[in-house]
Amino acid sequence: ENPARHQSLIIPTTASQLSKMMSIMNKCEEKTALITDTTTKIVFACKSNSCRSQMAEGWARNFLLENDLMDKPIVVASVALDAASVTAESGNKNVNQIELTSYICPNNEKCCGDSCGTILQRKSVKVKAVQAMEKLGVDLKNTSVPKTWEEILPIIRSADCQLKADEMLVEKIKFVPVSQNEDVIYSDDEACHEASIDRLIVLCSCGETVRKSLGKMSRCVEEWNVDAPTAMSKSGEGDQAYERVSLEIKGKVYKLMEEMIQV
């Protein structure tokens, strides 16, 4: 088992995963770590969470592994700025066979609210991004999927317990989300909108409205001027763009992690 997988936030998206999450929730009395004010929470964002922000999360997890920090109170995640960009209608050839709702629904239902109109599936991390990271020694294939704000914010903010590192497997849920009101996560839960992130890194351009919104979620927002490898590969650089951008992101991420964690 690759211990680097332990650090990734794994979002429950199916009834079976939700069932596992609930069973873990019942074991909170055995918790070994809490997300508190002393926990360092770092989130990387790009439009669809399918390339640059996934690379950044992967390198952040790799940094933690290299520096023996996997058991420290550190949360690393990545997210899509555009929630609609992580999904596609069922049957689209470019999506994983994973049903998606933007919310954790009561009674293990497959959809709730606006998600009931169409069964959606989650898009994949870009294959060429996965290949570039694999070439550089970081696995995104089995640990990463595009995620929405509605999924990661409650988990970052309201996690009650986490499993011991040696019990953690990819198919288990590391952080157990609990809503303030109904033991269910909803995007309109007020707790989800507080500035609960220590550092939010945006790896793509975004408008002023988005910047203001992001400022409410994080104590500090940084914008990194990083090329979009998909665009660069089509403009003549070829697939080498993915590896170049990945290495550029690695340098920025390692510098950030050293600053945040003071290794």
C-alpha positions in Angstrom: 0.0 0.0 0.0 1.2 3.5 -0.8 1.1 5.6 2.3 0.9 8.8 0.2 -2.8 7.9 -0.4 -3.6 8.4 3.2 -3.6 12.2 3.0 -6.2 12.6 0.2 -9.7 13.6 1.1 -12.0 10.8 -0.2 -15.5 12.1 -0.8 -18.4 9.6 -0.4 -20.3 9.5 -3.7 -22.2 6.2 -3.6 -24.6 4.5 -1.3 -22.0 1.9 -0.3 -19.4 4.6 0.5 -22.0 6.5 2.5 -22.7 3.4 4.5 -19.0 3.0 5.3 -18.9 6.7 6.3 -21.8 6.1 8.7 -20.2 3.1 10.3 -17.0 5.1 10.8 -19.0 7.9 12.4 -20.2 5.4 15.0 -16.6 4.9 16.0 -15.8 8.5 16.8 -15.3 7.7 20.4 -12.2 5.9 19.2 -10.9 9.0 17.4 -7.2 9.7 17.4 -7.1 13.2 16.0 -9.4 16.2 15.7 -9.6 19.0 13.2 -9.2 22.0 15.4 -7.9 25.6 15.2 -4.4 24.2 15.3 -5.0 22.1 12.2 -3.4 23.4 9.0 -5.8 23.4 6.1 -4.6 23.9 2.6 -6.8 23.8 -0.5 -5.8 24.1 -4.2 -8.3 25.2 -6.7 -8.7 25.4 -10.5 -11.8 25.5 -12.7 -12.6 21.8 -13.0 -10.2 20.2 -10.5 -9.0 17.9 -13.3 -5.4 19.0 -13.9 -3.5 21.8 -12.1 -5.1 21.7 -8.7 -4.9 17.9 -8.7 -1.2 18.1 -9.5 -0.8 20.6 -6.6 -2.6 18.3 -4.2 -0.6 15.4 -5.3 2.7 17.2 -4.8 1.5 18.5 -1.3 0.8 14.9 -0.3 4.2 13.8 -1.6 5.8 16.6 0.4 4.1 15.3 3.6 5.3 11.8 2.8 8.9 12.8 2.1 9.1 14.8 5.4 7.3 12.2 7.5 4.4 14.4 8.3 1.5 12.1 7.4 0.4 11.8 11.0 0.4 15.6 11.6 -2.8 17.7 11.9 -2.7 18.8 8.3 -5.5 18.7 5.7 -4.6 18.9 2.0 -7.4 19.0 -0.6 -8.2 20.3 -4.1 -11.5 21.5 -5.5 -13.2 22.8 -8.7 -14.2 26.5 -8.8 -17.0 25.6 -11.2 -19.1 22.8 -9.7 -20.8 22.1 -13.0 -17.5 21.3 -14.6 -16.9 18.1 -12.6 -20.0 16.3 -13.9 -21.5 15.1 -17.1 -24.7 13.3 -17.9 -24.7 9.6 -17.6 -23.4 7.9 -20.8 -20.8 10.5 -21.6 -17.6 8.6 -22.6 -15.3 11.1 -20.7 -16.6 10.3 -17.2 -15.9 7.7 -14.6 -18.7 5.3 -13.8 -19.3 6.9 -10.5 -22.7 8.5 -9.7 -22.4 11.9 -8.3 -24.6 14.2 -6.2 -23.3 17.5 -4.8 -24.8 16.7 -1.4 -24.7 13.8 1.0 -28.4 12.9 1.1 -30.5 11.5 3.9 -31.4 7.8 3.9 -28.7 6.9 1.5 -30.7 8.3 -1.4 -28.8 8.7 -4.7 -30.0 12.3 -5.3 -31.5 15.2 -3.4 -32.5 18.7 -4.3 -31.4 19.8 -7.8 -29.4 16.7 -8.3 -32.6 14.5 -8.7 -33.3 15.8 -12.2 -30.5 14.0 -14.0 -28.2 11.2 -12.9 -24.8 12.7 -13.2 -21.4 11.1 -13.2 -18.1 12.5 -12.1 -15.5 13.4 -14.8 -12.0 12.0 -14.6 -8.7 13.8 -13.8 -7.1 14.4 -17.2 -5.3 11.3 -18.4 -2.2 13.2 -19.5 -2.0 14.9 -16.1 -2.1 11.5 -14.4 0.6 10.2 -16.8 2.9 13.2 -16.2 2.6 12.9 -12.4 3.1 9.1 -12.6 6.3 9.7 -14.6 7.5 12.0 -11.8 6.6 9.5 -9.1 3.2 10.7 -7.8 0.1 8.5 -8.2 -3.1 10.3 -9.1 -4.8 7.4 -10.8 -6.2 5.7 -7.8 -6.5 8.5 -5.3 -8.0 11.6 -7.0 -11.3 12.7 -8.5 -12.6 16.2 -9.2 -14.5 17.5 -6.2 -16.9 20.4 -5.5 -17.0 23.0 -2.7 -20.2 21.5 -1.4 -18.2 18.3 -0.8 -15.0 19.5 0.7 -16.0 22.4 2.8 -18.2 20.6 5.3 -15.5 17.8 5.5 -12.8 20.3 6.2 -14.9 22.3 8.7 -17.0 19.7 10.5 -14.9 16.5 10.6 -15.3 14.7 13.9 -12.8 12.0 13.8 -10.2 10.2 11.6 -9.0 6.7 11.5 -5.6 5.7 12.7 -3.1 6.0 9.9 -2.4 2.3 9.9 -6.1 1.5 9.5 -6.6 3.9 6.6 -7.3 2.4 3.2 -8.2 4.1 0.0 -11.8 2.7 0.1 -12.4 4.0 3.6 -13.5 7.6 4.5 -10.7 9.4 6.4 -12.7 12.4 7.7 -16.2 11.9 8.9 -18.4 14.9 8.1 -21.2 15.9 10.4 -23.7 18.7 9.8 -24.4 21.1 12.6 -28.1 20.2 12.4 -29.1 16.9 10.9 -26.0 14.7 10.6 -26.2 15.4 6.9 -24.2 17.7 4.8 -26.0 20.5 2.9 -24.4 23.3 1.0 -26.6 25.9 2.8 -25.3 24.8 6.2 -24.0 28.1 7.6 -20.9 26.4 9.1 -19.7 25.6 5.6 -19.3 29.2 4.7 -17.0 30.4 7.4 -13.3 31.1 6.6 -12.1 27.7 7.7 -9.2 27.3 5.2 -5.8 28.6 6.2 -4.4 28.9 2.6 -6.4 28.7 -0.6 -4.3 28.6 -3.8 -6.0 29.4 -7.1 -4.1 28.0 -10.1 -6.2 29.6 -12.8 -7.6 33.1 -13.6 -10.9 34.0 -12.0 -13.1 37.1 -11.9 -13.6 39.6 -9.1 -16.9 38.1 -8.0 -15.2 34.7 -7.6 -12.3 36.3 -5.7 -14.6 37.9 -3.2 -16.4 34.6 -2.7 -13.2 32.7 -2.2 -12.1 35.3 0.4 -15.0 34.3 2.6 -13.8 30.7 2.6 -10.1 31.2 3.4 -8.0 33.3 5.7 -5.6 33.9 2.8 -6.1 33.5 -1.0 -3.2 33.3 -3.4 -3.3 33.3 -7.2 -0.5 31.4 -8.9 0.3 32.3 -12.5 0.6 28.7 -13.9 0.1 27.8 -17.5 -2.9 25.6 -18.4 -1.1 22.5 -19.8 -4.0 21.5 -22.0 -3.8 24.8 -23.8 -0.1 24.8 -24.0 0.0 21.3 -25.4 -2.3 22.3 -28.2 -0.3 25.5 -29.0 2.8 23.6 -30.0 4.5 22.4 -26.8 2.9 18.9 -27.0 2.5 16.6 -24.1 5.7 17.8 -22.5 3.6 20.8 -21.3 2.1 18.6 -18.6 5.4 17.5 -17.1 6.8 21.1 -17.3 3.7 22.5 -15.5 3.8 19.7 -13.0 7.4 20.5 -12.1 6.6 24.2 -11.8 3.7 23.4 -9.5 5.9 21.1 -7.4 8.4 24.0 -6.8 5.6 26.3 -5.7 3.9 23.7 -3.6 7.1 22.7 -1.8 7.9 26.3 -1.0 4.4 26.9 0.3 4.4 23.7 2.4 7.8 24.7 4.0 6.3 28.1 4.8 3.1 26.8 6.3 4.5 23.9 8.2 8.0 25.2 9.0 9.7 21.9 8.3 
